[in-house]
Amino acid sequence: MKIQALRHYSGIGGQAVLEGVMMRNKDQYAVSVRRENGEIATDVGEFHGLLYGSVFRQIPFLRGIFVFLDSLSLGYRSLNYASSIFTDEETHAQPSPHKASAEKTETEKNTKSKAHETLFGVATFVLSLAIALILFTALPFLIASLFSKFIRSDVLLSLLEGALRIFLFIVYIRLIAQMEDTKRLFAYHGAEHKCINCLESGHALNVENVRRASRLHRRCGSSFLLFVMLVSIVLFFFIRVRSVPYRILIRILLIPLISGISYELILLAANSDFILWRLLAKPGLMLQRLTTREPDDSMIEVGIRSVEAIFDWRSYLQDAFGIIRGEEEASDQSR
């Protein structure tokens, strides 16, 4: 029987990384990665976002911008750690034939290699961001502009641009979902959601309970991206500048504002049972059927390890529900 989440906010969130899961709780985060030898490596750290402790982070609409930027920063840090696990394993798999005499040289090489990896990682991140801006901001506008001779209504053109943006995004997701690495990434994404849903439904965090939880979650970043696209349809309608380059530039500059509005909407959709907000959450949940997959038990174990590194789930369940359901199953598994 499937476990259904009951809207008891746990405060934790996360994302999938290469062969692992990152979980965050307040100022702490943990990245757990399954090594090639089957062991689970976990890195625990603190993360203080932009303008940490500032009153600006509490202001509605502004706080969403900070959350968006923090997610990019912590996401990059987590992905970098996960990839370093496999890079280190490859390095250690090739021992130097002259260990004693080459130690210093090897250390220097490793230092340079890590510096190059960091630069390459930053360059890749910037390039990916640029491609995303072109693909999902400029391209839909340019394609919609081709129809301006036939469609005189600005409202219809804005709707066409928004529909094209969503269409391109879904096509992009479907294409990358065909790659084996992406399939595993989406499965770890499912493991992340299942762990959170398991806890927020009042069940003990163990493989059996997590397996039965839903892989869809209202607070998912995929849902956030869909909200961004829907909000952009409304805001871009009010851009009356005729110059094509300026219209594209304004669209890019409006991304922080759109992120702030989208964040407030996803909070309402995630934490309210009012029918309107539940309907708003539906498209995001549908999109998650593309961006998540059912994880296997080994992936679920990684998600559990990441949660337990930064979150006392037993205390949470006692406080929120007064009981820990399914604890006996965890005891049976540990025997």
N, C-alpha and C positions, 0 to 999 in steps of 0.2 A: 504494500500500500504506500502511495506517495505521501510524503510529509509536506504539509502546507504551512507557509510562513504566516505568523499572526501579527504583524506590525508591532513587535516589541523591539524598538531600535537599539541595536547593540553598540553602535558607534564605530564599528570596524568597517573597513573597506579595503580594496586591493586591486590587483591586476595580475594577469598571467605574464610570465617571462619565459625565456628559453628553458624548457624542461623544468619549469618550476612555478612558484606562486609567490607574489609579494603581498603581505598584509600590513595594514597600518591601523594603529589605534592611538588617537590623539597625537602626541609628539614622537611616538615610537613606531618603528617599522621593522619588519623582518622579511628577508628573502630566503626562501628554501628552494634548493635545486637538487634534483636527482642526478648524482654522478654516474658515470658510465659503469662503475663497479657496483652500482646498486645502492650505495650509501647516500644519505641526505645531508648536504652541506647547508648550513643556515648562518646567515649574517644578520645581526641585530644592530640597529643604530638609532640615532635620534635625528629627526628632521624638523627644522624650524623654517617655515615658509617665509615668503617675502613680507616685509613689515610685520614680523612676528610680534604679537602682543599689542599691536596698534589698534586703536578704536576703529580705524577704517575697515578692518577685517570683519567688523560686526555690522556694517551698514548694508542693508539689502541692496542688491544689484551690484554694488562694488565688491562685496565678499565673493561673489561668483567668479569675478575676474581673477582674484587672488587664488582661489581654489583651482581654477583652470591652469594658471601658471605653475602653481605648486605641483599639480599632477604631472605636467610635462617634465618638470625638474626631477621629481622623485622617480617618475617612470623611467627616465633616461638613466638615472643612477642605478636603479634596480636591474634594468636590462644589461647595463655595463658589467655589473657584478656577475650576473648569470653567465654572460659570454666569457668572462675571465676564468670561470671555473673550468670550462672546457679548453680554453687556451693554455692554462697552467697544466692540465692533464696531458696535453699534447707535448708540451715542453719537457715535462718530467719523463715522458715515455721515450725520449731520445737522450740518454746520458752521454756526457762528453767522454771520449776515450782517454783523455789525459786530465783527470779530475784535479789533481793537486796543482799542476802548473797552469791550468786554465780557469781556476776559480774566479780570479779577478776579472779576466776577460769576459767570462760567462755572465758575471754580475753586471758588467757594463753593458753587455749586449741586451740583457734582460731589461735594464733600465731604459735603454734607447727604444727597445721594442715596445715597452709599455707606454712610453711617450708617444711613439708613432701610433699605437693603438688608440690612445686618447684623442689625438688629433684626427685620426681617421674616423673615430666614433662621432666627434663633434661635426666633422665635415658631412658625414652620412646623415646626421640628424638635421642639419641645416638644409641639405639637399632634399631630404624627404619632406621637410616642411615647405620648401619652395614648390616642389612638385604638387603637394596637396593643395596649396593656395592656387596654383594654376589650374589644376584639374577640377577642383570643386568650387572655385570662386570665379576665375576669369573665363574658363571654357564654357560653362553654362550661359553666362552673360553674352559671350560672343556668338554662340549658336542661336540663342533667342533673338539677338539683334538681326540675324539674317532674315527673320520673319517679320521685321518691322515694316516692310513694304506692304505686307499683306494683312498684318494685324495692327490696327490703329489705336487700340485701347491699351493704355499703360497697365491697367489692371490685368488684362489677359497676358500681356508680355511678362509681367512679374510672376504670374502663376506658371507660365511656361518655363521661365528661368528656374523657378523653384522646383518644378517637376523634373526638369532635366538634371538639376543638382542631385536630387534624391535618386533618380534613375542611374546616374553615373556612379554614385556611391554604392548602390546595391550591386551593380555590375562589377565594380572593383572588388567588393567583398566576395562575390561568387567566384571571381577569377582566382584570387589569391587563396581561396578556400580549397582549391584543387591541389595545392602543393602539400606534400607530406608534412613538412615542418609546420606549416600553418594549421593543418588538421590537429597536430599535437598541441600547438599553442592554444587553439580554440577549446580543446579538451581540458587543458589546465585552467582556462577561463571558466569552463563549466564547473571544475572542481572548486574554484574560488567561490563562485556563487552558491554552490551546494553547501559548503562549510558555513557560510553566513546564514543561509536559509534554515539550515539544521538548528543552529543556535537560536535564531529569532523565532523559531516555532517551539522552543522550550525543550529540545532534545539534547541528550549528552553527545559530545563530539567524539564519535567513533566511526569507523569505516561503514558499518552496517547502517547507521542512522543517516550519515551523509549521503550514502548511495541512494537512499530513498527520497532525499530532498530534491526540490525543483532546481534545475540549472538556470532558471530565469529569475532575474531580480530587478526590482523597480529602480534601484539607484545605480544601475550599470552605466558605464561610460558610453556604451553603444546607444543607449536611450538618450543620453545627454547630446550626442552628436546629431541624432535625429531631431531633437528639440532645437538645436542650433540651426538646422536647415529650415525648419518650419518657421522659426522666429525671423530668419533672414528674409523669407518671402514677404513678410509684413513690412519690415524696416526698409528693405531695398525699394519698395514701392514709392517711398517718399523721396527718393533721390531724383532730383529733377535736372541735374547737370547733364548737358548734352555731349560734352567731350567724352569720347570713349575711354581714353587713358585715365581721366579724372574719375569717371564712374567706377572703373575697376579699382583704382587706388582707394576711393572712399569705401568700397565694399571691404577691402582688406583692413582699413583702419577701424571699421565698425565691428570687427570680429570680437574685440574685448567686450564691447557693450552687449553684443548678441550673446556672448558667453554668460555675462552677468544675468541677463533676463532669463536665459535658458536654465540656469542654475536654480533660480527661484521657482520656476515652473516644475522642474524635476523634483524639488523638495516637496512641493504641494502634491504632486502625483505619487510620490513615494510614501508620504506619511499621512495621507488623508484617505478615508474611505468614502468621501463624497463622490457621487456617481460621475460628476463632470471630470474630476481629477483621475478617477479610475479609467474613464474613457480615454483621457489624454495619455495615460500610461500604456494603453494597448499597443499602439504602433511600435513603441520602443521594445516591448516584450516580443512582438512579432519579429523585429529585426534581430533580437538576440538568438532566435532560432537559427540564424545564419552565422552569428559570431561566437556561438558556444557549441560544444559537442559533449556527449556523455563521456565522462572520464572513466578510466579503469581504476581498480583499487590502489595501484601503486601511485597514481596521480592524486587520489584522494588523501593518501597518507602524507604526501608532500604538503598539501593544503592544510591538513590538520597540524603538522609540525610548525608551519608558518604562523598559524593562529595562536598556538600554545606558547610560542616564543614571546608574544607581546600582549596576551589577553588572558585574564583569569576567568575562563568561561564558566567554571563551577560557581563562583561567587555571583557572576552575572545571572545565571539561571535561578539561583536561590533568591536573588533580589527581585528579578522580573516575574518569576513564575511561582516561587515558593517551593519548587520541587524540581528535581532533575530527572526528566523522563528518559528511560533507556540506559541509565547508568549501569544496570545489571548486565547489559549486553557488552559494555566496555570491559567489565570485570571478566566475563566469560572469554573474551578475545585475548585478554592478557595472560590467560592460563596456558 
